[in-house]
Amino acid sequence: MTTLYDVPAEEIIEELSDRLADRLEQPDWAAYAKTGASRELPPEQEDFWAVRGASLLRKVAVDGPVGVERLATHYGDAKRGSNRYTVAPPKQTDGSDNIIRTILQQLEDEGFVEQQGDAGRVLTAEGRSFVDEAAGDVLSSLTEERPELERYA
C-alpha cells in the first residue's frame, strides 16, 4: 500500500488540494487577511485555502500530534526592517494563527483531524485513508509518466 512518504510532497499536496477544494469553504475574511506578519498583501492564488488545507493535512500526518503554534512557526517567514537600508538582521515571524486554526477546525468537521488533549491535533483513521488514497493516485500517475517507478507501486 502506498503512503504519503512514497510520493513527492508537492505532488501529494496538489492532489489533496484538488480533493479538498469542494470540502473546505474559504471564509469571507480570508480574502483580506495576510498569511503572516512578514507579508504585505493577502495571497493572490484562487485556490489558496485548499492548498493550505492540503499542506496542513500533510503536515499533521507527518508531524502529529502538532499544535497551532508550531504550525504557525513552520508557515512563518523572515521579516526585514522597514526600509532596505536596515543593518539589523531579519527576525523570524510566525504565520497567521487564525488561518491555520480555521482550516484545522474545518478538517476536524470533515473527520480528517482530531484533537488529542493538550498535545495537539492528529490524523484520524479516515484522514489517514484519505491521504493514502491520494498518495496511491499520485504514484500511479507518476508511474504512467516514468515507467521505471513501477517497482515502487
N, C-alpha and C positions, 0 to 999 in steps of 0.2 A: 504494500500500500504506500502511496506517495504522501509525503508530509510537506509542510511548508519549508522544511530545511533542505529539501531536494531541488528546489527551484530558486532562481534569482529573485531578490526582494522586489525589484522594480516590476517584474512580470506579474508576481502574485498580487502586488498592490493594485496594479492596473486591472487585473481580473476581479479582485474583490470590490474595487470601486464600481465596476460595471454592475456587479450583482447587488451592491448596496444602494445604488442610485435611486431605486424606487422605494427602498425601505427607510432610508434616513431623510427626514424633512428639514431643510435649512430654515432656521427662524428668520423673521424679518430683519432683526437687528444685525444679523451676520453680514449683510451687505455693507454695513458701515463700520464694522469692528476690525481693528488691526489684529494681526496674529501674534503680536508681541510688542514690548516697549521699544525694541530696536527698529521697528518698521515705521514708515511714514504714511503708508496708504493701506487700505484693506486689500485682500487678494483679488486678482483680476480673473482668475480661472472661473469658468462657468460651473465646473464640477468640483470645486474646491471642497465642499462639505463631504462629498462621497469619497474623495481621495484621502482627506484627512481621517475620515472614519475608517477606511481600509487600512491606512497606516497605523492608526491606533489599535485596531483589532489585531494586526500582526504583532505590534509591539507588546500588547498584553499577552498574546500567545507565547511569545519568546521569553519575555522577562517576568511574567506574572508570578506571584502577586505584586502588583505595581500600583502606586498611588498617583493622584493628580499632580502632586508637587514634583515628583521625579519625572513624570512625563512632560511637565512644563519646562523642566530643566533641559530635557532632551530636545524639545522643539524650540528652545531659546537660541539666541544668537549674540554676537558681539556688538555692543553699542559704542559707536565712536563719539567723539566730542561734538560740540555744536557747530564747529567750523572745521575746515580742512587743515588749518594750521595748528591744531591741537598737538601738544607734545606728549601728553599723557597717553598711556596705552589704553586700548579699548577695554571695556568692562563687560563681563558676561551678564546678560539679562535673560529672564525666563520668557517662555511663550505665554500665550493667553490661557489662564486657568479656566475662564468661563467657556471658551470654545471647547476645550478638552473635556471639561466636566459635562457639558451639554451633550456632546457626542457620545460619551460613555454612558450617560443616562438613556440615550436613545438605543444604544446597543444592549443595555440591560432590558429595556422594554421589548426588544426583539428576541431576547433569550440567549444571546451570544456571550454575554459577560455577566458576572455576578460579583457582589462584594463579599469579601472574606474577612469579616470583622474589621479590625483596625489595620490589618496587613495590606489591604488594597484590593484591587479587582483582579479576578482570574477568569479564564475562559471556561465556559460550561461545556458539557459533552456535546450539546447541539452546536455550539460555536466551534468546537474542535472539528466536528464532522463537516461543517460549512467551509472552514478554512482548508481542510484536507481535500475536500471535493474540488475546490477551486485550484488547489495545487496539482491535482491529477489532471485537470483540464489544461492547465498551463504546460505541464510536462508533455502531454500528448500533442499539443500544438507545436511545442519545441522539437519533438521528435519528427514531426512532419517536415519541418524546415531543415533539420540536421539529423539524418538517419543514424549517425554514429552515436547518438544519445539513446538509442533504443535499448541498450543494455541496462540503463538506469530505470527504465519504466517497469 
